[in-house]
Amino acid sequence: MFLFVQNASYANVVGSRVASAPAEKAGPLAGEVLETMDAASYTYLKLKTDSGEVWAAIPQTKIKKGAKITIQNPMTMTGFESKTLKRKFDKIVFGTLSEGPAPEGPMTGKSAGNSPATANVNPHSSMASPTAVDFKTVKVKKATGPEGKTVAEIYAQKKDLKDKEISVRGKVAKYLPGIMKKNWIHLVDGSGTAAEKNFDLTVTTDASAKAGDIVLVKGKVRTDRDLGAGYFFPVIIEEAKVSK
């Protein structure tokens, strides 16, 4: 989550809404956990930081009170109201728990003008690999038919595939629901490498999935997508239909 919004309203995050919430991007946020609450797919944390107490939200995970954590790619939202918690936060920081090196993105993306993002994707949770599966052990059979592609082939052929519909089969490495009114999937199939940055494909969809599922994705290839806040996707699959 990777969350990325720039000068825009942010709505429908895990059943919540924002009255007026421009996002402010900053460096990693470090603090001691004072309180935790789980709601939908997020864990809300009250942190003790050098600058005072701060509320934060990360993809749901088990964290004990007293733990000292670091949140990567923090986005400060103002006027955020959680319908699930029935609570409004004047300010809350959305981000991903730092767990070591991560694939690019939160969804997986490249931070424009900076080094690759190192958050849970990993936010976009999301994606120690922040991904729920070890992509190096994944071997998934390629989708059949003329539209069938592997993840690596989509990256390699992105110019020719731009705005065309493709099919790709893979394992859900990370699932991030309800961000920017979309569900986000990180798909791996065993093709590509971390060195080439062509092994993890970001997909947006209205469909649901869960980490570890083997799914068939059909959607349109979009290239050079800038979603704001410095997050840039050289390749992303949008308007996707997901089936098993």
N, C-alpha and C positions, 0 to 999 in steps of 0.2 A: 502496500500500500501502500500500499503506496497510495497516497492521496495526492492529487495534484489539481489545484484550482488557482486561477490567477484573475483577480478583479472580477469575480463572478459569484453568483449565489451557489451554494452547495446544498443539495437537498436529497432527501430519501436515503440517508445512510442508515442501514439496518433499522428501518422503521422509524427514523427520527427526522427532524427537519430543522432548518436554520432560518431564523427570521431575517437576519442580515449578516452574512458571514464571509467577507473577503478573507482569503487565506494568506497568512504571513509565513514565509519560509525562513528557517533559521538553521543554525548548526545543531549537532546532536544535543539532546536534553538528558542530563544525568541527575539521578536523585535516589532517595530511599523511599521504599513503598510504605505508606502509612495506612492505606485502606484500599481494598479491591472490591469490585462488583462486576459480575458477568451479566451481559444483556445481549441476546441474540448471538451474533458471532464475534462480539467484541468484549474485551476486558477493560473496564474503567479503573484507573489507578489514581489515587491521591498521592502525590510525590512531595517529599521534602527536598528542596533544591537550595543552592547557594543564594538564589534570589527570592526564596520564599516557597510557600505551598502552591502546587500546580496540579490541576486535573489533566489527565491524559487518557487516551484510548488507543488500544492496539488490538490486532486480531487475537481472538480468545486464546488464552494460554494460562497455565497454572503458575502463579507467582505468589510467594509467601510474603506476609508482612515482614518488614525489616530488610528485605532483599534490596541490594543496590543494583540498579539497572541503568542502561543507556538506551534512549529511543532515537533511532535514526530517521532522517528525512522528516523532521517534525513540521506540522502545519498547524498554526494557531487559528482556530475558528472562534468567532465571537457570536453571541446570541444563539448558541446551539441548544436545541431542545430535544431531549430523548423521550419519545412517546413510550418506549418500553419501560424506562425507569421513571417516567412521569416527573421528569426533572429538567430544569433549564440551567445551563452553564453559561455564565457571563463570558468565560473564556475556557477553551479546552484544546489540548494539543493532540492531534491525530498523527500517528506515525507507526513505526514497526520496531520491534525489539531487536536490538543488536545481538547477533549470535555468531559473528564471525563473517568470513568472506561470503558474498552472495552473488548470484547471477545479476546481470544488469537489469535494472528496471524498477516498479511494482507492478507495478506491473512491470515487465522488464522493459526498460528504456535506457536511454543515455541522457545523462544530465548535461544539457547543452553548455559548452564552455568549461566543463569541469571533468574530473575523472569519473568513471562509471559509478553509479549509485551503489551503495553497499547495504541496502536495507533488506528486510524480510521480503522477500518475494519469494517478493520479496522484495503491499503492501503489497496496498497491496498489496502483507503481509504481507506482504506480503509480501519473496517467494521466497558437524554443523553446516549445513546448507539450510537456508530458510525454507527450501522446498520440502514438501512432505515426503518425497521419494528421492532416491539416489538416481539421478538421471544416467549415471555411468552403467548401471545394471539393467536399464530398461531396453527391451527389444520388442517392438510392436510391429506387426505386419502392416505393410503399406496399404493404403486405401486402394480399392480396385477402380477400374474405369479410366477414361481419358482425363478426368479432372483430378484423379488421385495423385497426391504428392506427399513426399516426406517433409519434415520440418526443414531439413537442410536444403532440399530442393526449392522450397518456397523462398528462402533467403537468396539462394543462388540465382533464381529466375525472377526475382521481384520486379524487374523492369518490364518483362514480358507479361507477367501475371497481374500487373497493376489493374485494379478495378474489375478483375475477372473473378468468377466464382470457382473455388477449388474444394476438394475434399481431402481431409487429412485425418489419419487415425493415430491416437496416441494415449498416453497415460496422463491423467490430471495430476500435475505436480503441486499445484496450488490453486485454491478456489477462494475468491474474494467477492462476496455478495454485496449488492446494494450500494455500490460506489458510483456516484454520478448517474444514478438511475439505471445502472447496468450491473451485470454479474461478470466478473473477470476470471478467466481461466488461464493458467500457465500449462502448456501442453508440451510433453517431451515424448519422443518415439525411439530414441537410441541413435538417431542420425545427428550429425553435427558434433562440434566440440566446444568446450568452454573457451579455448584459445581463439577460435574463430567467431565466437559469440553468435553461433547459429544453431544452437541446440534447444532453445527454449522459445516457444512461440506464444505470444499473447493473443488471447481471443476475448471478444466482448459478445455477450449474448443475453437474452431474456431467460434462457433455460437454466436449470439448476444442475449441479454436479457435486461430487465430493472427491477429495484427494484420494488417489489410488484407483479411481475408476478408469477403465479403458473405454474411450468414447470415439465416435466418429463425428467430426466437425465439418459442416458445410457452410461456407461463408465467403465474403468478398475480400480480396486482398487489397489492403490500403498501404501505401508507402509514404515515408517521410511525414508521418503524422505528428504534429506538434500540439500537445494537449495542454499546454500552459505550464507555468511554474518551472520552466526549464526541462520538462520531460518530453523527450523526442523518441518516437518509435520508427526505426527504418522500415519495419514490417509489422503489421498487425492485421488480424482477421476480424472483421466487423459484420454485424447483422447475421451472426452465426446461428445455425440450427445444430443442436447437439443430440445425438442418439447413441445408444449402446449397441 
